Amino acid sequence: MNTLSITLPDTLHAFVQQQATRHGCGSGEYLCQLVTREQEREALRALLLDGAASSPAAPVDAAYFERLRAQVHRHTATGAQE
């Protein structure tokens, strides 16, 4: 694991300290959680944009779910025999 040192204005530093205390962690752990959430948000955004740019798929209707249930049933039955 690497170490990162940052300088914050007093007001921002106080805010980070308050939030860390509120969340029951240290300031470093709190900032790490923020960065992780941002990574997850960007990954989700990329997935949504990819989905929006993709071509239309078949509609998800009752027949779709019936086929899905049948597939799961076949898979479960096959796994039970092994």
Backbone as XML, in Angstrom:
<?xml version="1.0"?>
<chain id="A" units="angstrom">
  <residue number="1" name="MET">
    <atom name="N" x="0.851" y="-1.171" z="0.000"/>
    <atom name="CA" x="0.000" y="0.000" z="0.000"/>
    <atom name="C" x="0.895" y="1.231" z="0.000"/>
  </residue>
  <residue number="2" name="ASN">
    <atom name="N" x="0.498" y="2.239" z="-0.749"/>
    <atom name="CA" x="1.253" y="3.482" z="-0.839"/>
    <atom name="C" x="0.669" y="4.531" z="0.087"/>
  </residue>
  <residue number="3" name="THR">
    <atom name="N" x="1.495" y="5.517" z="0.402"/>
    <atom name="CA" x="1.070" y="6.636" z="1.241"/>
    <atom name="C" x="0.954" y="7.876" z="0.381"/>
  </residue>
  <residue number="4" name="LEU">
    <atom name="N" x="-0.080" y="8.675" z="0.637"/>
    <atom name="CA" x="-0.306" y="9.911" z="-0.087"/>
    <atom name="C" x="-0.484" y="11.022" z="0.940"/>
  </residue>
  <residue number="5" name="SER">
    <atom name="N" x="0.307" y="12.043" z="0.842"/>
    <atom name="CA" x="0.173" y="13.191" z="1.745"/>
    <atom name="C" x="-0.497" y="14.326" z="0.990"/>
  </residue>
  <residue number="6" name="ILE">
    <atom name="N" x="-1.505" y="14.942" z="1.621"/>
    <atom name="CA" x="-2.190" y="16.067" z="0.999"/>
    <atom name="C" x="-2.281" y="17.210" z="1.998"/>
  </residue>
  <residue number="7" name="THR">
    <atom name="N" x="-2.361" y="18.410" z="1.473"/>
    <atom name="CA" x="-2.546" y="19.602" z="2.288"/>
    <atom name="C" x="-3.944" y="20.127" z="2.035"/>
  </residue>
  <residue number="8" name="LEU">
    <atom name="N" x="-4.690" y="20.346" z="3.110"/>
    <atom name="CA" x="-6.063" y="20.833" z="3.007"/>
    <atom name="C" x="-6.190" y="22.164" z="3.719"/>
  </residue>
  <residue number="9" name="PRO">
    <atom name="N" x="-7.053" y="23.037" z="3.219"/>
    <atom name="CA" x="-7.363" y="24.253" z="3.971"/>
    <atom name="C" x="-7.999" y="23.853" z="5.313"/>
  </residue>
  <residue number="10" name="ASP">
    <atom name="N" x="-7.877" y="24.718" z="6.302"/>
    <atom name="CA" x="-8.372" y="24.408" z="7.640"/>
    <atom name="C" x="-9.838" y="23.982" z="7.644"/>
  </residue>
  <residue number="11" name="THR">
    <atom name="N" x="-10.669" y="24.679" z="6.892"/>
    <atom name="CA" x="-12.100" y="24.351" z="6.893"/>
    <atom name="C" x="-12.354" y="22.964" z="6.312"/>
  </residue>
  <residue number="12" name="LEU">
    <atom name="N" x="-11.647" y="22.631" z="5.252"/>
    <atom name="CA" x="-11.815" y="21.311" z="4.645"/>
    <atom name="C" x="-11.259" y="20.226" z="5.557"/>
  </residue>
  <residue number="13" name="HIS">
    <atom name="N" x="-10.142" y="20.485" z="6.186"/>
    <atom name="CA" x="-9.551" y="19.533" z="7.125"/>
    <atom name="C" x="-10.516" y="19.259" z="8.275"/>
  </residue>
  <residue number="14" name="ALA">
    <atom name="N" x="-11.130" y="20.310" z="8.803"/>
    <atom name="CA" x="-12.095" y="20.153" z="9.888"/>
    <atom name="C" x="-13.286" y="19.314" z="9.428"/>
  </residue>
  <residue number="15" name="PHE">
    <atom name="N" x="-13.739" y="19.561" z="8.214"/>
    <atom name="CA" x="-14.863" y="18.795" z="7.677"/>
    <atom name="C" x="-14.500" y="17.317" z="7.569"/>
  </residue>
  <residue number="16" name="VAL">
    <atom name="N" x="-13.322" y="17.013" z="7.045"/>
    <atom name="CA" x="-12.882" y="15.620" z="6.901"/>
    <atom name="C" x="-12.808" y="14.964" z="8.272"/>
  </residue>
  <residue number="17" name="GLN">
    <atom name="N" x="-12.265" y="15.664" z="9.248"/>
    <atom name="CA" x="-12.165" y="15.121" z="10.599"/>
    <atom name="C" x="-13.553" y="14.842" z="11.176"/>
  </residue>
  <residue number="18" name="GLN">
    <atom name="N" x="-14.483" y="15.775" z="10.997"/>
    <atom name="CA" x="-15.848" y="15.586" z="11.500"/>
    <atom name="C" x="-16.518" y="14.382" z="10.847"/>
  </residue>
  <residue number="19" name="GLN">
    <atom name="N" x="-16.367" y="14.278" z="9.540"/>
    <atom name="CA" x="-16.986" y="13.170" z="8.815"/>
    <atom name="C" x="-16.369" y="11.835" z="9.224"/>
  </residue>
  <residue number="20" name="ALA">
    <atom name="N" x="-15.062" y="11.820" z="9.379"/>
    <atom name="CA" x="-14.389" y="10.589" z="9.790"/>
    <atom name="C" x="-14.888" y="10.148" z="11.167"/>
  </residue>
  <residue number="21" name="THR">
    <atom name="N" x="-14.991" y="11.096" z="12.083"/>
    <atom name="CA" x="-15.506" y="10.782" z="13.419"/>
    <atom name="C" x="-16.938" y="10.282" z="13.324"/>
  </residue>
  <residue number="22" name="ARG">
    <atom name="N" x="-17.734" y="10.956" z="12.530"/>
    <atom name="CA" x="-19.140" y="10.577" z="12.348"/>
    <atom name="C" x="-19.278" y="9.162" z="11.805"/>
  </residue>
  <residue number="23" name="HIS">
    <atom name="N" x="-18.356" y="8.781" z="10.922"/>
    <atom name="CA" x="-18.403" y="7.453" z="10.301"/>
    <atom name="C" x="-17.592" y="6.415" z="11.077"/>
  </residue>
  <residue number="24" name="GLY">
    <atom name="N" x="-17.002" y="6.828" z="12.180"/>
    <atom name="CA" x="-16.277" y="5.891" z="13.032"/>
    <atom name="C" x="-14.977" y="5.380" z="12.452"/>
  </residue>
  <residue number="25" name="CYS">
    <atom name="N" x="-14.257" y="6.247" z="11.760"/>
    <atom name="CA" x="-12.989" y="5.831" z="11.173"/>
    <atom name="C" x="-12.002" y="6.988" z="11.225"/>
  </residue>
  <residue number="26" name="GLY">
    <atom name="N" x="-10.787" y="6.738" z="10.801"/>
    <atom name="CA" x="-9.791" y="7.792" z="10.727"/>
    <atom name="C" x="-9.953" y="8.593" z="9.446"/>
  </residue>
  <residue number="27" name="SER">
    <atom name="N" x="-9.288" y="9.713" z="9.394"/>
    <atom name="CA" x="-9.417" y="10.575" z="8.219"/>
    <atom name="C" x="-8.878" y="9.899" z="6.958"/>
  </residue>
  <residue number="28" name="GLY">
    <atom name="N" x="-7.799" y="9.145" z="7.086"/>
    <atom name="CA" x="-7.255" y="8.440" z="5.929"/>
    <atom name="C" x="-8.218" y="7.402" z="5.391"/>
  </residue>
  <residue number="29" name="GLU">
    <atom name="N" x="-8.846" y="6.650" z="6.303"/>
    <atom name="CA" x="-9.818" y="5.639" z="5.887"/>
    <atom name="C" x="-11.042" y="6.300" z="5.248"/>
  </residue>
  <residue number="30" name="TYR">
    <atom name="N" x="-11.475" y="7.420" z="5.813"/>
    <atom name="CA" x="-12.616" y="8.146" z="5.251"/>
    <atom name="C" x="-12.313" y="8.603" z="3.824"/>
  </residue>
  <residue number="31" name="LEU">
    <atom name="N" x="-11.137" y="9.183" z="3.620"/>
    <atom name="CA" x="-10.765" y="9.640" z="2.277"/>
    <atom name="C" x="-10.644" y="8.464" z="1.311"/>
  </residue>
  <residue number="32" name="CYS">
    <atom name="N" x="-10.134" y="7.343" z="1.795"/>
    <atom name="CA" x="-10.039" y="6.143" z="0.955"/>
    <atom name="C" x="-11.434" y="5.686" z="0.537"/>
  </residue>
  <residue number="33" name="GLN">
    <atom name="N" x="-12.407" y="5.729" z="1.465"/>
    <atom name="CA" x="-13.779" y="5.362" z="1.140"/>
    <atom name="C" x="-14.362" y="6.300" z="0.086"/>
  </residue>
  <residue number="34" name="LEU">
    <atom name="N" x="-14.057" y="7.593" z="0.194"/>
    <atom name="CA" x="-14.544" y="8.549" z="-0.797"/>
    <atom name="C" x="-13.991" y="8.246" z="-2.185"/>
  </residue>
  <residue number="35" name="VAL">
    <atom name="N" x="-12.711" y="7.948" z="-2.245"/>
    <atom name="CA" x="-12.088" y="7.653" z="-3.534"/>
    <atom name="C" x="-12.665" y="6.357" z="-4.112"/>
  </residue>
  <residue number="36" name="THR">
    <atom name="N" x="-12.865" y="5.364" z="-3.257"/>
    <atom name="CA" x="-13.449" y="4.102" z="-3.714"/>
    <atom name="C" x="-14.853" y="4.326" z="-4.263"/>
  </residue>
  <residue number="37" name="ARG">
    <atom name="N" x="-15.660" y="5.125" z="-3.567"/>
    <atom name="CA" x="-17.011" y="5.429" z="-4.062"/>
    <atom name="C" x="-16.966" y="6.135" z="-5.410"/>
  </residue>
  <residue number="38" name="GLU">
    <atom name="N" x="-15.999" y="7.021" z="-5.576"/>
    <atom name="CA" x="-15.871" y="7.724" z="-6.864"/>
    <atom name="C" x="-15.503" y="6.743" z="-7.969"/>
  </residue>
  <residue number="39" name="GLN">
    <atom name="N" x="-14.614" y="5.792" z="-7.671"/>
    <atom name="CA" x="-14.269" y="4.766" z="-8.663"/>
    <atom name="C" x="-15.505" y="3.963" z="-9.050"/>
  </residue>
  <residue number="40" name="GLU">
    <atom name="N" x="-16.288" y="3.560" z="-8.061"/>
    <atom name="CA" x="-17.497" y="2.790" z="-8.326"/>
    <atom name="C" x="-18.501" y="3.610" z="-9.135"/>
  </residue>
  <residue number="41" name="ARG">
    <atom name="N" x="-18.630" y="4.890" z="-8.816"/>
    <atom name="CA" x="-19.546" y="5.771" z="-9.543"/>
    <atom name="C" x="-19.127" y="5.892" z="-11.006"/>
  </residue>
  <residue number="42" name="GLU">
    <atom name="N" x="-17.831" y="6.052" z="-11.242"/>
    <atom name="CA" x="-17.342" y="6.157" z="-12.620"/>
    <atom name="C" x="-17.531" y="4.852" z="-13.382"/>
  </residue>
  <residue number="43" name="ALA">
    <atom name="N" x="-17.322" y="3.716" z="-12.702"/>
    <atom name="CA" x="-17.524" y="2.422" z="-13.354"/>
    <atom name="C" x="-18.991" y="2.245" z="-13.722"/>
  </residue>
  <residue number="44" name="LEU">
    <atom name="N" x="-19.896" y="2.611" z="-12.822"/>
    <atom name="CA" x="-21.320" y="2.525" z="-13.110"/>
    <atom name="C" x="-21.702" y="3.447" z="-14.262"/>
  </residue>
  <residue number="45" name="ARG">
    <atom name="N" x="-21.159" y="4.649" z="-14.263"/>
    <atom name="CA" x="-21.437" y="5.599" z="-15.345"/>
    <atom name="C" x="-20.998" y="5.027" z="-16.691"/>
  </residue>
  <residue number="46" name="ALA">
    <atom name="N" x="-19.810" y="4.413" z="-16.707"/>
    <atom name="CA" x="-19.309" y="3.815" z="-17.947"/>
    <atom name="C" x="-20.235" y="2.695" z="-18.420"/>
  </residue>
  <residue number="47" name="LEU">
    <atom name="N" x="-20.714" y="1.869" z="-17.489"/>
    <atom name="CA" x="-21.637" y="0.797" z="-17.860"/>
    <atom name="C" x="-22.945" y="1.357" z="-18.417"/>
  </residue>
  <residue number="48" name="LEU">
    <atom name="N" x="-23.450" y="2.407" z="-17.775"/>
    <atom name="CA" x="-24.689" y="3.017" z="-18.253"/>
    <atom name="C" x="-24.518" y="3.633" z="-19.634"/>
  </residue>
  <residue number="49" name="LEU">
    <atom name="N" x="-23.392" y="4.300" z="-19.854"/>
    <atom name="CA" x="-23.136" y="4.890" z="-21.165"/>
    <atom name="C" x="-22.967" y="3.808" z="-22.227"/>
  </residue>
  <residue number="50" name="ASP">
    <atom name="N" x="-22.279" y="2.709" z="-21.881"/>
    <atom name="CA" x="-22.147" y="1.589" z="-22.821"/>
    <atom name="C" x="-23.519" y="1.021" z="-23.167"/>
  </residue>
  <residue number="51" name="GLY">
    <atom name="N" x="-24.367" y="0.870" z="-22.151"/>
    <atom name="CA" x="-25.707" y="0.347" z="-22.381"/>
    <atom name="C" x="-26.527" y="1.275" z="-23.254"/>
  </residue>
  <residue number="52" name="ALA">
    <atom name="N" x="-26.412" y="2.574" z="-23.001"/>
    <atom name="CA" x="-27.166" y="3.547" z="-23.786"/>
    <atom name="C" x="-26.697" y="3.561" z="-25.240"/>
  </residue>
  <residue number="53" name="ALA">
    <atom name="N" x="-25.420" y="3.290" z="-25.463"/>
    <atom name="CA" x="-24.872" y="3.322" z="-26.821"/>
    <atom name="C" x="-25.067" y="2.000" z="-27.564"/>
  </residue>
  <residue number="54" name="SER">
    <atom name="N" x="-25.465" y="0.951" z="-26.846"/>
    <atom name="CA" x="-25.602" y="-0.353" z="-27.499"/>
    <atom name="C" x="-26.907" y="-0.427" z="-28.288"/>
  </residue>
  <residue number="55" name="SER">
    <atom name="N" x="-26.949" y="-1.399" z="-29.163"/>
    <atom name="CA" x="-28.168" y="-1.573" z="-29.961"/>
    <atom name="C" x="-29.268" y="-2.170" z="-29.085"/>
  </residue>
  <residue number="56" name="PRO">
    <atom name="N" x="-30.504" y="-1.952" z="-29.462"/>
    <atom name="CA" x="-31.620" y="-2.461" z="-28.665"/>
    <atom name="C" x="-31.581" y="-3.980" z="-28.553"/>
  </residue>
  <residue number="57" name="ALA">
    <atom name="N" x="-31.999" y="-4.472" z="-27.418"/>
    <atom name="CA" x="-32.053" y="-5.916" z="-27.183"/>
    <atom name="C" x="-33.496" y="-6.382" z="-27.279"/>
  </residue>
  <residue number="58" name="ALA">
    <atom name="N" x="-33.669" y="-7.673" z="-27.183"/>
    <atom name="CA" x="-35.020" y="-8.241" z="-27.198"/>
    <atom name="C" x="-35.761" y="-7.779" z="-25.944"/>
  </residue>
  <residue number="59" name="PRO">
    <atom name="N" x="-37.059" y="-7.599" z="-26.041"/>
    <atom name="CA" x="-37.815" y="-7.161" z="-24.870"/>
    <atom name="C" x="-37.790" y="-8.201" z="-23.752"/>
  </residue>
  <residue number="60" name="VAL">
    <atom name="N" x="-37.792" y="-7.723" z="-22.531"/>
    <atom name="CA" x="-37.852" y="-8.607" z="-21.366"/>
    <atom name="C" x="-39.323" y="-8.728" z="-21.005"/>
  </residue>
  <residue number="61" name="ASP">
    <atom name="N" x="-39.897" y="-9.879" z="-21.370"/>
    <atom name="CA" x="-41.318" y="-10.107" z="-21.131"/>
    <atom name="C" x="-41.491" y="-11.430" z="-20.397"/>
  </residue>
  <residue number="62" name="ALA">
    <atom name="N" x="-42.719" y="-11.875" z="-20.276"/>
    <atom name="CA" x="-43.011" y="-13.114" z="-19.555"/>
    <atom name="C" x="-42.290" y="-14.304" z="-20.189"/>
  </residue>
  <residue number="63" name="ALA">
    <atom name="N" x="-42.228" y="-14.345" z="-21.515"/>
    <atom name="CA" x="-41.555" y="-15.450" z="-22.203"/>
    <atom name="C" x="-40.065" y="-15.482" z="-21.866"/>
  </residue>
  <residue number="64" name="TYR">
    <atom name="N" x="-39.470" y="-14.323" z="-21.766"/>
    <atom name="CA" x="-38.050" y="-14.234" z="-21.399"/>
    <atom name="C" x="-37.824" y="-14.886" z="-20.039"/>
  </residue>
  <residue number="65" name="PHE">
    <atom name="N" x="-38.666" y="-14.543" z="-19.064"/>
    <atom name="CA" x="-38.495" y="-15.092" z="-17.721"/>
    <atom name="C" x="-38.788" y="-16.589" z="-17.681"/>
  </residue>
  <residue number="66" name="GLU">
    <atom name="N" x="-39.717" y="-17.057" z="-18.498"/>
    <atom name="CA" x="-39.972" y="-18.496" z="-18.576"/>
    <atom name="C" x="-38.736" y="-19.229" z="-19.104"/>
  </residue>
  <residue number="67" name="ARG">
    <atom name="N" x="-38.118" y="-18.680" z="-20.156"/>
    <atom name="CA" x="-36.887" y="-19.293" z="-20.685"/>
    <atom name="C" x="-35.786" y="-19.264" z="-19.640"/>
  </residue>
  <residue number="68" name="LEU">
    <atom name="N" x="-35.679" y="-18.186" z="-18.901"/>
    <atom name="CA" x="-34.663" y="-18.066" z="-17.865"/>
    <atom name="C" x="-34.897" y="-19.100" z="-16.762"/>
  </residue>
  <residue number="69" name="ARG">
    <atom name="N" x="-36.144" y="-19.245" z="-16.332"/>
    <atom name="CA" x="-36.470" y="-20.246" z="-15.310"/>
    <atom name="C" x="-36.132" y="-21.662" z="-15.800"/>
  </residue>
  <residue number="70" name="ALA">
    <atom name="N" x="-36.455" y="-21.950" z="-17.045"/>
    <atom name="CA" x="-36.156" y="-23.267" z="-17.610"/>
    <atom name="C" x="-34.650" y="-23.503" z="-17.638"/>
  </residue>
  <residue number="71" name="GLN">
    <atom name="N" x="-33.895" y="-22.501" z="-18.002"/>
    <atom name="CA" x="-32.438" y="-22.622" z="-18.039"/>
    <atom name="C" x="-31.889" y="-22.882" z="-16.637"/>
  </residue>
  <residue number="72" name="VAL">
    <atom name="N" x="-32.375" y="-22.160" z="-15.650"/>
    <atom name="CA" x="-31.928" y="-22.360" z="-14.269"/>
    <atom name="C" x="-32.319" y="-23.751" z="-13.799"/>
  </residue>
  <residue number="73" name="HIS">
    <atom name="N" x="-33.526" y="-24.184" z="-14.133"/>
    <atom name="CA" x="-33.984" y="-25.511" z="-13.743"/>
    <atom name="C" x="-33.087" y="-26.601" z="-14.345"/>
  </residue>
  <residue number="74" name="ARG">
    <atom name="N" x="-32.770" y="-26.460" z="-15.646"/>
    <atom name="CA" x="-31.880" y="-27.434" z="-16.296"/>
    <atom name="C" x="-30.513" y="-27.430" z="-15.634"/>
  </residue>
  <residue number="75" name="HIS">
    <atom name="N" x="-29.990" y="-26.258" z="-15.349"/>
    <atom name="CA" x="-28.666" y="-26.140" z="-14.720"/>
    <atom name="C" x="-28.673" y="-26.760" z="-13.329"/>
  </residue>
  <residue number="76" name="THR">
    <atom name="N" x="-29.731" y="-26.495" z="-12.575"/>
    <atom name="CA" x="-29.843" y="-27.047" z="-11.217"/>
    <atom name="C" x="-29.961" y="-28.559" z="-11.269"/>
  </residue>
  <residue number="77" name="ALA">
    <atom name="N" x="-30.754" y="-29.062" z="-12.193"/>
    <atom name="CA" x="-30.926" y="-30.515" z="-12.323"/>
    <atom name="C" x="-29.620" y="-31.175" z="-12.736"/>
  </residue>
  <residue number="78" name="THR">
    <atom name="N" x="-28.865" y="-30.570" z="-13.619"/>
    <atom name="CA" x="-27.579" y="-31.105" z="-14.057"/>
    <atom name="C" x="-26.585" y="-31.095" z="-12.910"/>
  </residue>
  <residue number="79" name="GLY">
    <atom name="N" x="-26.564" y="-30.006" z="-12.150"/>
    <atom name="CA" x="-25.647" y="-29.905" z="-11.015"/>
    <atom name="C" x="-25.960" y="-30.897" z="-9.925"/>
  </residue>
  <residue number="80" name="ALA">
    <atom name="N" x="-27.242" y="-31.212" z="-9.740"/>
    <atom name="CA" x="-27.641" y="-32.162" z="-8.709"/>
    <atom name="C" x="-27.201" y="-33.583" z="-9.040"/>
  </residue>
  <residue number="81" name="GLN">
    <atom name="N" x="-27.045" y="-33.884" z="-10.344"/>
    <atom name="CA" x="-26.657" y="-35.231" z="-10.761"/>
    <atom name="C" x="-25.161" y="-35.462" z="-10.632"/>
  </residue>
  <residue number="82" name="GLU">
    <atom name="N" x="-24.370" y="-34.400" z="-10.539"/>
    <atom name="CA" x="-22.905" y="-34.538" z="-10.531"/>
    <atom name="C" x="-22.402" y="-35.037" z="-9.241"/>
  </residue>
</chain>
